[in-house]
Amino acid sequence: MLVELTEVIGRQVYTNDARLLGDVSNVVVDIENARVDGIFVADSNPLLVEDAASVNVPFRWVSAVNDIILLKYFPRRVSVRKSQAAPPKPAPPATSAPAAPSRR
């Protein structure tokens, strides 16, 4: 069965235990090797993905593509890695103005 990439956008993605992950919002294509690399789900299920973050599902995890997309694998829960704020940069050393000559 052949499916055009534009037809995949908007289809629902389900895990292998019938939990809705979300809808396909984009398809990632490896142009050099002429193959689909993954499917991008923008608004994912908050029960599966922390903060309902966007996820790129590798295409090797896809089991079937038809009216829905069925995954053969998806982690039980995906956590979002919090990026640490960069440590503050030290302030440049203060330069003092030359002292005025004293009058004695």
PyMOL commands that place a pseudoatom at each C-alpha (Angstrom):
pseudoatom trace, name=CA, resn=MET, resi=1, chain=A, elem=C, hetatm=0, pos=[0.000, 0.000, 0.000]
pseudoatom trace, name=CA, resn=LEU, resi=2, chain=A, elem=C, hetatm=0, pos=[1.413, 3.362, -0.990]
pseudoatom trace, name=CA, resn=VAL, resi=3, chain=A, elem=C, hetatm=0, pos=[0.569, 6.461, 1.026]
pseudoatom trace, name=CA, resn=GLU, resi=4, chain=A, elem=C, hetatm=0, pos=[1.568, 9.992, 0.128]
pseudoatom trace, name=CA, resn=LEU, resi=5, chain=A, elem=C, hetatm=0, pos=[3.329, 11.900, 2.877]
pseudoatom trace, name=CA, resn=THR, resi=6, chain=A, elem=C, hetatm=0, pos=[0.705, 14.627, 2.831]
pseudoatom trace, name=CA, resn=GLU, resi=7, chain=A, elem=C, hetatm=0, pos=[-1.946, 12.011, 3.631]
pseudoatom trace, name=CA, resn=VAL, resi=8, chain=A, elem=C, hetatm=0, pos=[-0.139, 11.017, 6.842]
pseudoatom trace, name=CA, resn=ILE, resi=9, chain=A, elem=C, hetatm=0, pos=[-0.307, 14.497, 8.361]
pseudoatom trace, name=CA, resn=GLY, resi=10, chain=A, elem=C, hetatm=0, pos=[-3.253, 14.713, 10.729]
pseudoatom trace, name=CA, resn=ARG, resi=11, chain=A, elem=C, hetatm=0, pos=[-3.573, 10.969, 11.322]
pseudoatom trace, name=CA, resn=GLN, resi=12, chain=A, elem=C, hetatm=0, pos=[-3.801, 9.732, 14.877]
pseudoatom trace, name=CA, resn=VAL, resi=13, chain=A, elem=C, hetatm=0, pos=[-0.859, 7.833, 16.336]
pseudoatom trace, name=CA, resn=TYR, resi=14, chain=A, elem=C, hetatm=0, pos=[-1.533, 4.982, 18.788]
pseudoatom trace, name=CA, resn=THR, resi=15, chain=A, elem=C, hetatm=0, pos=[0.916, 3.002, 20.905]
pseudoatom trace, name=CA, resn=ASN, resi=16, chain=A, elem=C, hetatm=0, pos=[0.984, -0.797, 20.769]
pseudoatom trace, name=CA, resn=ASP, resi=17, chain=A, elem=C, hetatm=0, pos=[-1.285, -0.899, 23.855]
pseudoatom trace, name=CA, resn=ALA, resi=18, chain=A, elem=C, hetatm=0, pos=[-3.927, 1.343, 22.228]
pseudoatom trace, name=CA, resn=ARG, resi=19, chain=A, elem=C, hetatm=0, pos=[-3.054, 4.640, 23.928]
pseudoatom trace, name=CA, resn=LEU, resi=20, chain=A, elem=C, hetatm=0, pos=[-3.441, 7.754, 21.775]
pseudoatom trace, name=CA, resn=LEU, resi=21, chain=A, elem=C, hetatm=0, pos=[-0.117, 9.588, 21.454]
pseudoatom trace, name=CA, resn=GLY, resi=22, chain=A, elem=C, hetatm=0, pos=[-1.433, 12.431, 19.287]
pseudoatom trace, name=CA, resn=ASP, resi=23, chain=A, elem=C, hetatm=0, pos=[-1.782, 13.512, 15.669]
pseudoatom trace, name=CA, resn=VAL, resi=24, chain=A, elem=C, hetatm=0, pos=[0.998, 13.612, 13.106]
pseudoatom trace, name=CA, resn=SER, resi=25, chain=A, elem=C, hetatm=0, pos=[1.929, 17.232, 12.457]
pseudoatom trace, name=CA, resn=ASN, resi=26, chain=A, elem=C, hetatm=0, pos=[4.899, 16.607, 10.170]
pseudoatom trace, name=CA, resn=VAL, resi=27, chain=A, elem=C, hetatm=0, pos=[6.988, 13.869, 8.582]
pseudoatom trace, name=CA, resn=VAL, resi=28, chain=A, elem=C, hetatm=0, pos=[10.787, 13.807, 8.814]
pseudoatom trace, name=CA, resn=VAL, resi=29, chain=A, elem=C, hetatm=0, pos=[12.410, 12.626, 5.579]
pseudoatom trace, name=CA, resn=ASP, resi=30, chain=A, elem=C, hetatm=0, pos=[16.028, 11.600, 5.019]
pseudoatom trace, name=CA, resn=ILE, resi=31, chain=A, elem=C, hetatm=0, pos=[16.568, 13.080, 1.550]
pseudoatom trace, name=CA, resn=GLU, resi=32, chain=A, elem=C, hetatm=0, pos=[20.020, 11.531, 0.988]
pseudoatom trace, name=CA, resn=ASN, resi=33, chain=A, elem=C, hetatm=0, pos=[18.768, 7.988, 1.566]
pseudoatom trace, name=CA, resn=ALA, resi=34, chain=A, elem=C, hetatm=0, pos=[15.245, 8.603, 0.200]
pseudoatom trace, name=CA, resn=ARG, resi=35, chain=A, elem=C, hetatm=0, pos=[13.415, 7.252, 3.237]
pseudoatom trace, name=CA, resn=VAL, resi=36, chain=A, elem=C, hetatm=0, pos=[11.079, 8.400, 5.983]
pseudoatom trace, name=CA, resn=ASP, resi=37, chain=A, elem=C, hetatm=0, pos=[13.080, 8.977, 9.168]
pseudoatom trace, name=CA, resn=GLY, resi=38, chain=A, elem=C, hetatm=0, pos=[10.270, 9.738, 11.610]
pseudoatom trace, name=CA, resn=ILE, resi=39, chain=A, elem=C, hetatm=0, pos=[6.889, 11.215, 12.345]
pseudoatom trace, name=CA, resn=PHE, resi=40, chain=A, elem=C, hetatm=0, pos=[6.540, 14.396, 14.374]
pseudoatom trace, name=CA, resn=VAL, resi=41, chain=A, elem=C, hetatm=0, pos=[3.723, 14.714, 16.910]
pseudoatom trace, name=CA, resn=ALA, resi=42, chain=A, elem=C, hetatm=0, pos=[3.416, 18.344, 18.071]
pseudoatom trace, name=CA, resn=ASP, resi=43, chain=A, elem=C, hetatm=0, pos=[0.777, 18.109, 20.808]
pseudoatom trace, name=CA, resn=SER, resi=44, chain=A, elem=C, hetatm=0, pos=[1.346, 14.769, 22.468]
pseudoatom trace, name=CA, resn=ASN, resi=45, chain=A, elem=C, hetatm=0, pos=[-0.687, 13.048, 25.162]
pseudoatom trace, name=CA, resn=PRO, resi=46, chain=A, elem=C, hetatm=0, pos=[0.388, 14.433, 28.584]
pseudoatom trace, name=CA, resn=LEU, resi=47, chain=A, elem=C, hetatm=0, pos=[-0.165, 10.968, 30.091]
pseudoatom trace, name=CA, resn=LEU, resi=48, chain=A, elem=C, hetatm=0, pos=[2.594, 9.643, 27.833]
pseudoatom trace, name=CA, resn=VAL, resi=49, chain=A, elem=C, hetatm=0, pos=[4.876, 12.656, 27.406]
pseudoatom trace, name=CA, resn=GLU, resi=50, chain=A, elem=C, hetatm=0, pos=[5.722, 15.088, 30.185]
pseudoatom trace, name=CA, resn=ASP, resi=51, chain=A, elem=C, hetatm=0, pos=[4.349, 18.601, 29.598]
pseudoatom trace, name=CA, resn=ALA, resi=52, chain=A, elem=C, hetatm=0, pos=[2.667, 17.311, 26.400]
pseudoatom trace, name=CA, resn=ALA, resi=53, chain=A, elem=C, hetatm=0, pos=[5.942, 18.125, 24.657]
pseudoatom trace, name=CA, resn=SER, resi=54, chain=A, elem=C, hetatm=0, pos=[6.440, 17.556, 20.958]
pseudoatom trace, name=CA, resn=VAL, resi=55, chain=A, elem=C, hetatm=0, pos=[8.057, 14.243, 20.025]
pseudoatom trace, name=CA, resn=ASN, resi=56, chain=A, elem=C, hetatm=0, pos=[9.742, 12.861, 16.943]
pseudoatom trace, name=CA, resn=VAL, resi=57, chain=A, elem=C, hetatm=0, pos=[8.911, 9.165, 16.714]
pseudoatom trace, name=CA, resn=PRO, resi=58, chain=A, elem=C, hetatm=0, pos=[11.498, 7.154, 14.744]
pseudoatom trace, name=CA, resn=PHE, resi=59, chain=A, elem=C, hetatm=0, pos=[9.850, 5.476, 11.777]
pseudoatom trace, name=CA, resn=ARG, resi=60, chain=A, elem=C, hetatm=0, pos=[11.379, 2.131, 12.786]
pseudoatom trace, name=CA, resn=TRP, resi=61, chain=A, elem=C, hetatm=0, pos=[8.885, 2.186, 15.718]
pseudoatom trace, name=CA, resn=VAL, resi=62, chain=A, elem=C, hetatm=0, pos=[5.927, 2.310, 13.306]
pseudoatom trace, name=CA, resn=SER, resi=63, chain=A, elem=C, hetatm=0, pos=[4.089, -0.978, 12.876]
pseudoatom trace, name=CA, resn=ALA, resi=64, chain=A, elem=C, hetatm=0, pos=[1.295, 0.021, 10.473]
pseudoatom trace, name=CA, resn=VAL, resi=65, chain=A, elem=C, hetatm=0, pos=[0.043, 3.037, 8.530]
pseudoatom trace, name=CA, resn=ASN, resi=66, chain=A, elem=C, hetatm=0, pos=[-3.582, 3.072, 7.445]
pseudoatom trace, name=CA, resn=ASP, resi=67, chain=A, elem=C, hetatm=0, pos=[-6.479, 5.155, 8.773]
pseudoatom trace, name=CA, resn=ILE, resi=68, chain=A, elem=C, hetatm=0, pos=[-4.374, 5.469, 11.935]
pseudoatom trace, name=CA, resn=ILE, resi=69, chain=A, elem=C, hetatm=0, pos=[-0.686, 4.949, 12.652]
pseudoatom trace, name=CA, resn=LEU, resi=70, chain=A, elem=C, hetatm=0, pos=[0.096, 2.093, 15.001]
pseudoatom trace, name=CA, resn=LEU, resi=71, chain=A, elem=C, hetatm=0, pos=[3.401, 1.942, 16.823]
pseudoatom trace, name=CA, resn=LYS, resi=72, chain=A, elem=C, hetatm=0, pos=[5.133, -1.310, 17.696]
pseudoatom trace, name=CA, resn=TYR, resi=73, chain=A, elem=C, hetatm=0, pos=[7.131, 0.470, 20.411]
pseudoatom trace, name=CA, resn=PHE, resi=74, chain=A, elem=C, hetatm=0, pos=[6.833, 3.582, 22.551]
pseudoatom trace, name=CA, resn=PRO, resi=75, chain=A, elem=C, hetatm=0, pos=[8.251, 4.138, 26.061]
pseudoatom trace, name=CA, resn=ARG, resi=76, chain=A, elem=C, hetatm=0, pos=[5.824, 3.926, 28.990]
pseudoatom trace, name=CA, resn=ARG, resi=77, chain=A, elem=C, hetatm=0, pos=[6.460, 7.598, 29.786]
pseudoatom trace, name=CA, resn=VAL, resi=78, chain=A, elem=C, hetatm=0, pos=[8.738, 10.206, 28.234]
pseudoatom trace, name=CA, resn=SER, resi=79, chain=A, elem=C, hetatm=0, pos=[10.326, 12.767, 30.537]
pseudoatom trace, name=CA, resn=VAL, resi=80, chain=A, elem=C, hetatm=0, pos=[11.473, 16.142, 29.330]
pseudoatom trace, name=CA, resn=ARG, resi=81, chain=A, elem=C, hetatm=0, pos=[15.058, 16.898, 30.128]
pseudoatom trace, name=CA, resn=LYS, resi=82, chain=A, elem=C, hetatm=0, pos=[15.248, 20.311, 31.736]
pseudoatom trace, name=CA, resn=SER, resi=83, chain=A, elem=C, hetatm=0, pos=[18.151, 22.311, 30.402]
pseudoatom trace, name=CA, resn=GLN, resi=84, chain=A, elem=C, hetatm=0, pos=[20.239, 23.901, 33.054]
pseudoatom trace, name=CA, resn=ALA, resi=85, chain=A, elem=C, hetatm=0, pos=[20.572, 27.623, 32.868]
pseudoatom trace, name=CA, resn=ALA, resi=86, chain=A, elem=C, hetatm=0, pos=[24.054, 28.692, 31.921]
pseudoatom trace, name=CA, resn=PRO, resi=87, chain=A, elem=C, hetatm=0, pos=[26.029, 29.869, 34.921]
pseudoatom trace, name=CA, resn=PRO, resi=88, chain=A, elem=C, hetatm=0, pos=[26.183, 33.637, 35.116]
pseudoatom trace, name=CA, resn=LYS, resi=89, chain=A, elem=C, hetatm=0, pos=[29.231, 35.112, 33.499]
pseudoatom trace, name=CA, resn=PRO, resi=90, chain=A, elem=C, hetatm=0, pos=[31.546, 36.853, 35.908]
pseudoatom trace, name=CA, resn=ALA, resi=91, chain=A, elem=C, hetatm=0, pos=[31.455, 40.614, 35.678]
pseudoatom trace, name=CA, resn=PRO, resi=92, chain=A, elem=C, hetatm=0, pos=[34.570, 42.165, 34.176]
pseudoatom trace, name=CA, resn=PRO, resi=93, chain=A, elem=C, hetatm=0, pos=[36.910, 43.588, 36.789]
pseudoatom trace, name=CA, resn=ALA, resi=94, chain=A, elem=C, hetatm=0, pos=[36.028, 47.127, 37.690]
pseudoatom trace, name=CA, resn=THR, resi=95, chain=A, elem=C, hetatm=0, pos=[38.530, 49.610, 36.438]
pseudoatom trace, name=CA, resn=SER, resi=96, chain=A, elem=C, hetatm=0, pos=[39.227, 52.416, 38.770]
pseudoatom trace, name=CA, resn=ALA, resi=97, chain=A, elem=C, hetatm=0, pos=[39.921, 55.886, 37.520]
pseudoatom trace, name=CA, resn=PRO, resi=98, chain=A, elem=C, hetatm=0, pos=[43.414, 57.129, 38.297]
pseudoatom trace, name=CA, resn=ALA, resi=99, chain=A, elem=C, hetatm=0, pos=[43.536, 58.933, 41.584]
pseudoatom trace, name=CA, resn=ALA, resi=100, chain=A, elem=C, hetatm=0, pos=[43.839, 62.674, 41.430]
pseudoatom trace, name=CA, resn=PRO, resi=101, chain=A, elem=C, hetatm=0, pos=[47.195, 63.937, 42.697]
pseudoatom trace, name=CA, resn=SER, resi=102, chain=A, elem=C, hetatm=0, pos=[46.972, 65.006, 46.300]
pseudoatom trace, name=CA, resn=ARG, resi=103, chain=A, elem=C, hetatm=0, pos=[47.933, 68.557, 47.283]
pseudoatom trace, name=CA, resn=ARG, resi=104, chain=A, elem=C, hetatm=0, pos=[49.952, 68.873, 50.380]
for i in range(1, 104): cmd.bond("trace and resi %d" % i, "trace and resi %d" % (i + 1))
show_as sticks, trace
zoom trace
